[in-house]
Amino acid sequence: MGNDDIDAQANNAPSLASVVPTPSKSIRAHCLWCCGNSAYEVSRCPAMSCSLWPYRFGPAPTAEMLEEAGDALMHPVEDGTTVTEFQEKGGTRLKAIKRRCLDCSGGSKSEVRDCQHLACDLHNFRLGKNPNRALSPEQREVAAARLKANVERAQAAASVDGQNSPTHVGKQRAHATPGCSIPGSGAPPANRDARRR
């Protein structure tokens, strides 16, 4: 089955208002579709480079599966990520789906974003987000407050770092009295040798 088969199924695609299955079930359905609806073929799948391969059974990949995949490059191979590295860097089902969709779209993020294959089991997750986890208005307010606090903290840290910039430190040195040590100025205290004795 190819993209034409997916296009042909688009007329029978469920509406987006219907309940979206979980990423795990969507991966399983996609793997079954890829293997001609044969669970046996899914279990024997040799495509270890497919980002969905470790998740093809539904549950999280086992240590044995990851050992079997080992150093196989994961598609898209352009970034050189292996299956093991993907898992070590916090690989998830959503990230695996995002990689699969990127591979399907020839490495084009805009093609992934604008994908029209609505009947594809992975379509709702193609951007690496789970539509089943929509935030309530209260959760949005909490998230917005958290973001605002983080931005303010970052701006405060940037202003403190700005005071320790080379130009600011140079101004501190120009105004320092002899023998005075200003933290961060690099000027040693006048009585440093006296403290060692």
N, C-alpha and C positions, 0 to 999 in steps of 0.2 A: 504494500500500500504506500502511496506517495502523497504529495501535496494535493494532487487532483482528487484523490479519494477523500481527503479532508474537506476540500471545497465542495464536493458532491454531498457530503454529510451536513454542510452548513445549514441547509434548509430544514433539517431535522434537529438542529441544535436547540437545547433548552434555552428559555429566556434567561437573561442575566439576573432577573429578579428571583429566580428559583435558588434554592439552597446550593451552595458550592461545596463539593466534597472536600475532605481534608487533603493536604499536600500528599500524605502517605497513600491515600486511596487513589489520588490522581496519578501518582507515579506508577502504582501497580497497574492501573487501567492503561496507561500509556505503554508500559512494557508488554502487557498482553496484546495490545494493538500492534506493536512493533513485531511481535513474534507470532502473528497470525492467530491470536486468541488461544494459544497453547501454553498452559501453565508449565508443562514439561519443558518446552523450549525456553521459557523465561528462566527456569531453574538451571538450564544448561547454557545459558547465554555466555558467549565467549567475548563479548564487547566490553572488556574491563576498562577501556578508555572512555566509555560513555559515563557522563557525570551521574547518571541515574543508576548505574550498575550496582553500587553498594546498597541502594535502597529498593531494589526491584522486588523484594519479598514483603515490603511494608515496614517492618520494624527497623530500628537503627542497625547499621552494619555491625557484625560481630568482629572480634579480633582476628578470627580465622579468615574471614572475607577480606579484611584489609591486608592481612599478610599475603593472601593469594594474589591480590591486585598489586601489592608492592610498589615498585617504581614505574608502573605503567603511566604514561602521560595521559592526563585527562583532557578531553575535548572541551573547548577549543585549545589545541596544543600550542598556539602561538605564545602563550605566557609561560609555558614550560612547567606548569604545576602538575605534580604527580598526585595519584589518588591518596597516598599517605600524607603528603604535604597539605592537601585540601582538608583532610580530616584534622590534622594537627593545628591548622589555622582556624579551627572552629567551623568546619563545613557543616551545613544543615541541609535539610530537604529543599528549603526555599532557595538556597544558594545553588544547589545542584540543578534545580529546575531552571534557574536563571542562566546557568552555564549551558544547559541543554538547548534552551531557546536561542541563546547567542550563537551556538554552533549551528543550529538549524537555519538561522538567518544569515549565515556567511560572515559572522563576526560583526554585523552592523547593529549597533544599539538602537538606531532609529527604526530599523526593520522590526526589531523585537517590539518596540513601543507601538508601532503602527500595524502590528500583525493582525491579519483579517481571518485567520484560521480559527474561527470561533468554536468549531466542533472539537478542536484539539483538547485533550484532557488537561493539558498544562497551561492553556491560554490564560486562565484567571490568575496564575501565579508567575507569569513570565517576567514580571518586573522585580521578583524577589520579595513580594509582599503578599500577605495572606488576607484576602477580602473578608474572611470569617472573623477577623479581629478588628472590626470597625470600632472606633472609640465612641463612647457615649459623650454627651455634652459635658458632663462633670469630669470625665477623664481628659477631655480636650483642654478644659480649664487648668487642670493640674499639670498637664504636659506643657501648656503655654507658660505657666508660672515657673516651672522647672527650667524651661528654655531661657526665660528672661533672667532668672537668677544666674544661670551659667554664663550668659552673655555679660552680665554686670561683673561677675567674678573675673572673667577673662579680660575685660576692659580695665579693671582695677589692677590686675597682675601686669598688664601691658604698661600702665602708667608707672608702676613701681619699677619695672624693667627699664623704662625710659629714663628714670632718674639715675640708673647705673650705666647709662650709655656712655661711650667714650667722650662725647662732647660735654656732658654734664659732669663727669668725673674730672675732666680737665679744668672746668670752672671751679670745682671744689679745691683742686690743688692750687690754683692761682690765689684763692682767698685763704688758704691754710697758713697758720703761723708756723714758724720753724719749730721742729720737734713735735708737732701735733700729728697724730695718726687718725685719719678719717677712714672708717671701714670702707673697703672697696677702692680706695684711692691708690693703693700700692705704696704709699709712703710709710716707711717703718717708724715706729716710735723712737724718740731720741734716746731713751734709756733702755733699749732692748738688751744691750750687753750687760747692764747692771742687773737685770732680772735673772740672767743666766748664772750669775755668781752666787 
